[in-house]
Amino acid sequence: MAVLGDIENAMAARLATATIGGQPAFATAKGVSGGYRPLLREALRRERMPAAYVAFIDEPTAPETKPPVRGAHFVVLVAERVLRQESDPRHGDVGSPGAFALLEAARSRLDDYEPAAGLRLVNLHQKFVDADDRSAVYELLYRVWPIIDERLLFDRQPIAGSDSRMSLEVGPIEFETDGFHAASPDGMSEPRLGVKPRQIFWRGRIRAASHAAVNTIEVDIERAVLTQATGEISAPSSGRAFRECVLQRYERQGPRRLDDDLRTVCQDAELSFSQPDPSKLG
């Protein structure tokens, strides 16, 4: 099957496993054609509730598309209906979890989900679509971000944790003048060049089973920063390696949060390294 079709099917199957209070969150979860349209609203109203639709929207493919915005967009429509006259479809009642709870259940299964190797779902927005006194429809928009997460090692250790999701970004080799001049073969004086330290970054998400486990990871990282620990950066899955790198900075990006259906503690983060002598190639 085509890649887009595989992703749509994977997202629908993932939604089918969402739960609220130990019970399946959705009675219906399937792929459809197109984004939100009046015809889809009518189709949603005929489904067994609660219902979720997944649909491919578009994908920027022009050569000038910048990497941060690449990836196909998929919309998820979440619908709920209540039967009691005085009930509110947003908050639900004794027989309905409500649309807000369904949104959270859907996001707990889809946010940062990897439908295929090198692809991750990134939530772009959630918004109200349509409602009346008995039903409500909300929308989640996802981008399928093409990114390679690697199990990175520093000095042969998974310093960010064995369950981390990190991408390796390597800066260029650059030259600078050292203030001295040397005579060129034609007798002219010219600046002598030196190599700048190369900057290397780990960017992504530290993940562990508990706050205590994340605390331990962060303490070990910050201890390495304080001691200016030196070691080899390696990515076993791709075979890349960079020798004699120094861990210089650990930066938390945003607050901690729960992931994977509230069972994993996550911290978005960036680790900055310097390779003083980039000529020491792996």
C-alpha positions as CSV (number, residue, x, y, z in Angstrom):
1,M,0.0,0.0,0.0
2,A,1.1,3.6,-0.5
3,V,2.9,5.4,2.3
4,L,0.1,7.9,2.9
5,G,-2.5,5.1,3.1
6,D,-0.3,3.1,5.6
7,I,0.0,6.2,7.8
8,E,-3.7,6.8,7.7
9,N,-4.4,3.2,8.6
10,A,-1.8,3.3,11.4
11,M,-3.3,6.4,12.9
12,A,-6.9,5.0,12.8
13,A,-5.6,1.7,14.4
14,R,-3.8,3.7,17.1
15,L,-7.0,5.7,17.9
16,A,-8.9,2.4,18.3
17,T,-6.6,1.5,21.2
18,A,-7.3,4.8,23.1
19,T,-9.0,4.4,26.5
20,I,-10.9,6.5,29.0
21,G,-11.3,5.0,32.5
22,G,-10.1,1.6,31.2
23,Q,-12.7,1.4,28.5
24,P,-12.3,2.0,24.7
25,A,-12.6,5.7,24.0
26,F,-14.0,5.4,20.5
27,A,-16.7,3.1,19.1
28,T,-15.6,4.1,15.6
29,A,-12.1,5.0,14.3
30,K,-11.4,4.9,10.6
31,G,-9.9,6.7,7.6
32,V,-11.9,9.0,5.3
33,S,-11.3,11.2,2.3
34,G,-10.6,14.9,2.7
35,G,-10.6,17.2,5.7
36,Y,-13.6,18.7,7.4
37,R,-16.5,19.2,5.0
38,P,-20.3,19.4,5.5
39,L,-20.6,15.8,4.1
40,L,-18.2,14.5,6.7
41,R,-20.2,16.2,9.5
42,E,-23.3,14.3,8.3
43,A,-21.3,11.0,8.1
44,L,-20.0,11.5,11.6
45,R,-23.5,12.0,12.9
46,R,-24.4,8.5,11.5
47,E,-21.5,6.7,13.1
48,R,-21.6,4.9,16.4
49,M,-20.4,7.4,19.0
50,P,-17.9,8.4,20.1
51,A,-16.3,8.5,16.7
52,A,-13.0,9.5,15.1
53,Y,-12.1,10.1,11.5
54,V,-8.5,10.3,10.1
55,A,-7.9,12.0,6.7
56,F,-4.9,13.0,4.7
57,I,-5.0,16.8,3.8
58,D,-1.8,17.8,1.9
59,E,2.0,17.7,1.8
60,P,4.4,20.4,0.7
61,T,6.8,18.8,-1.7
62,A,8.4,21.7,-3.5
63,P,12.3,21.7,-3.6
64,E,12.4,24.9,-1.7
65,T,10.4,23.6,1.2
66,K,12.4,24.0,4.4
67,P,13.1,21.0,6.5
68,P,11.2,22.3,9.6
69,V,7.9,22.4,7.7
70,R,8.2,19.2,5.6
71,G,5.8,16.4,6.1
72,A,2.3,15.3,5.2
73,H,-0.7,16.8,7.1
74,F,-3.4,14.6,8.5
75,V,-6.6,15.8,10.2
76,V,-8.3,13.9,13.0
77,L,-12.0,14.7,13.6
78,V,-13.4,13.7,17.0
79,A,-17.1,13.6,17.5
80,E,-19.4,12.9,20.5
81,R,-23.1,12.8,21.0
82,V,-25.3,12.8,24.1
83,L,-28.8,11.5,24.4
84,R,-30.0,13.3,27.6
85,Q,-31.8,16.6,27.0
86,E,-29.9,18.4,29.7
87,S,-26.5,17.0,28.9
88,D,-23.6,18.8,27.3
89,P,-21.6,17.0,24.5
90,R,-18.4,18.8,25.4
91,H,-18.3,17.5,29.0
92,G,-20.5,14.4,28.6
93,D,-22.7,12.6,31.1
94,V,-23.0,9.2,32.8
95,G,-23.1,7.5,29.3
96,S,-20.6,9.7,27.5
97,P,-17.0,10.9,28.3
98,G,-17.5,14.1,26.5
99,A,-15.6,15.7,23.5
100,F,-12.9,17.3,25.7
101,A,-12.0,13.9,27.3
102,L,-11.9,12.4,23.8
103,L,-9.5,15.0,22.6
104,E,-7.1,14.1,25.4
105,A,-7.5,10.4,24.7
106,A,-6.7,10.9,21.0
107,R,-3.7,13.1,21.8
108,S,-2.3,10.6,24.3
109,R,-2.1,8.0,21.5
110,L,-1.1,10.2,18.6
111,D,1.2,13.0,19.9
112,D,4.8,11.9,19.0
113,Y,3.6,8.6,17.7
114,E,5.9,7.0,15.1
115,P,3.8,5.4,12.4
116,A,7.0,4.3,10.5
117,A,10.7,4.5,10.9
118,G,11.9,8.0,10.7
119,L,8.4,9.5,10.9
120,R,6.9,11.2,14.0
121,L,3.4,12.8,14.4
122,V,3.7,16.4,15.6
123,N,0.5,18.0,16.8
124,L,0.0,21.4,15.2
125,H,-3.4,22.5,16.5
126,Q,-6.7,21.5,18.1
127,K,-9.8,23.5,17.5
128,F,-13.6,23.5,17.6
129,V,-15.4,22.6,14.3
130,D,-19.1,22.2,14.8
131,A,-21.7,21.6,17.6
132,D,-25.4,21.7,18.5
133,D,-27.2,20.8,21.8
134,R,-26.6,17.1,21.3
135,S,-23.3,16.7,19.4
136,A,-19.8,18.3,19.1
137,V,-17.0,17.9,16.6
138,Y,-13.4,18.9,17.3
139,E,-10.3,18.8,15.1
140,L,-6.7,17.8,15.6
141,L,-4.1,18.6,12.9
142,Y,-0.9,16.6,12.7
143,R,2.2,16.9,10.6
144,V,4.1,13.7,9.8
145,W,7.6,15.0,10.6
146,P,10.4,13.1,8.7
147,I,13.1,12.9,11.4
148,I,15.6,10.2,12.3
149,D,15.8,9.6,16.1
150,E,19.0,7.8,17.1
151,R,20.1,6.1,20.3
152,L,23.1,8.3,20.8
153,L,26.1,7.5,23.0
154,F,28.6,9.8,24.7
155,D,31.8,8.1,25.9
156,R,30.0,4.8,25.0
157,Q,27.2,5.6,27.4
158,P,23.5,6.5,26.7
159,I,23.9,9.7,28.7
160,A,20.4,10.9,27.8
161,G,18.8,7.6,28.8
162,S,18.3,4.4,26.9
163,D,14.7,5.4,26.0
164,S,15.5,8.9,24.8
165,R,14.6,10.2,21.3
166,M,17.4,12.3,20.1
167,S,18.5,13.6,16.7
168,L,22.2,14.3,16.0
169,E,23.0,17.7,14.3
170,V,26.6,18.3,13.4
171,G,27.9,21.8,12.6
172,P,30.3,22.5,9.8
173,I,34.1,22.7,9.8
174,E,35.1,26.4,9.8
175,F,38.3,28.3,9.7
176,E,39.4,31.5,11.4
177,T,42.6,33.6,11.3
178,D,44.9,33.4,14.3
179,G,46.3,36.9,14.0
180,F,49.6,35.8,12.5
181,H,50.8,36.1,8.9
182,A,52.9,33.8,6.8
183,A,54.7,34.4,3.6
184,S,53.0,32.9,0.6
185,P,55.0,31.3,-2.3
186,D,54.9,34.5,-4.3
187,G,56.3,36.5,-1.4
188,M,53.0,38.1,-0.4
189,S,51.9,38.1,3.2
190,E,48.7,36.3,4.0
191,P,46.7,35.4,7.1
192,R,47.4,31.9,8.6
193,L,44.2,29.9,9.2
194,G,43.2,27.9,12.1
195,V,40.2,25.5,12.6
196,K,37.4,26.5,14.8
197,P,35.9,24.1,17.3
198,R,33.0,22.3,15.7
199,Q,29.5,22.5,17.4
200,I,27.5,19.3,17.8
201,F,23.9,19.1,19.2
202,W,21.6,16.4,20.5
203,R,18.0,17.6,20.2
204,G,14.9,15.7,21.2
205,R,13.2,14.2,24.1
206,I,14.5,12.6,27.3
207,R,12.1,9.8,28.3
208,A,11.9,7.6,31.4
209,A,9.4,5.7,33.4
210,S,9.2,8.2,36.3
211,H,10.2,11.6,37.5
212,A,12.9,10.0,39.7
213,A,14.4,8.3,36.6
214,V,14.4,11.6,34.7
215,N,16.0,13.3,37.7
216,T,18.8,10.8,37.7
217,I,19.5,11.3,34.0
218,E,19.5,15.1,34.3
219,V,21.9,15.0,37.3
220,D,24.3,12.8,35.4
221,I,24.2,15.1,32.4
222,E,24.7,18.3,34.5
223,R,27.6,16.6,36.4
224,A,29.2,15.9,33.0
225,V,28.7,19.6,32.0
226,L,30.3,20.8,35.3
227,T,33.3,18.6,34.8
228,Q,33.5,19.4,31.1
229,A,33.5,15.7,30.4
230,T,35.2,14.6,27.2
231,G,34.4,11.5,25.1
232,E,33.4,10.2,21.7
233,I,29.9,10.9,20.3
234,S,28.6,7.9,18.4
235,A,25.4,6.9,16.7
236,P,25.6,3.1,16.3
237,S,22.6,2.8,14.0
238,S,24.2,5.1,11.4
239,G,27.9,4.4,12.2
240,R,28.7,8.1,12.7
241,A,31.3,9.0,15.3
242,F,33.0,12.2,16.4
243,R,36.1,11.9,18.7
244,E,37.2,14.0,21.7
245,C,34.0,16.0,22.1
246,V,33.3,18.1,25.2
247,L,29.8,18.3,26.8
248,Q,29.3,22.1,27.3
249,R,25.6,22.8,28.0
250,Y,22.3,21.1,28.9
251,E,19.2,23.1,28.1
252,R,15.6,22.1,29.1
253,Q,13.1,23.2,26.5
254,G,9.7,23.7,28.1
255,P,8.2,21.8,31.1
256,R,8.1,18.1,31.7
257,R,5.0,16.2,30.6
258,L,3.5,12.8,30.4
259,D,3.6,10.8,27.2
260,D,2.5,7.4,25.9
261,D,-0.9,7.3,27.6
262,L,0.4,9.0,30.8
263,R,3.0,6.2,31.5
264,T,6.2,8.0,30.5
265,V,7.8,11.2,31.8
266,C,9.3,13.3,29.1
267,Q,11.5,16.4,29.0
268,D,12.3,18.1,25.7
269,A,16.0,19.1,25.8
270,E,19.1,20.1,23.9
271,L,22.7,18.9,24.7
272,S,25.5,21.1,23.2
273,F,28.9,19.7,22.5
274,S,32.2,21.1,21.2
275,Q,34.8,19.2,19.2
276,P,37.9,21.3,19.7
277,D,39.8,19.6,17.0
278,P,37.4,18.6,14.1
279,S,40.4,17.0,12.3
280,K,39.9,14.0,14.6
281,L,37.4,12.3,12.3
282,G,35.7,9.1,13.3
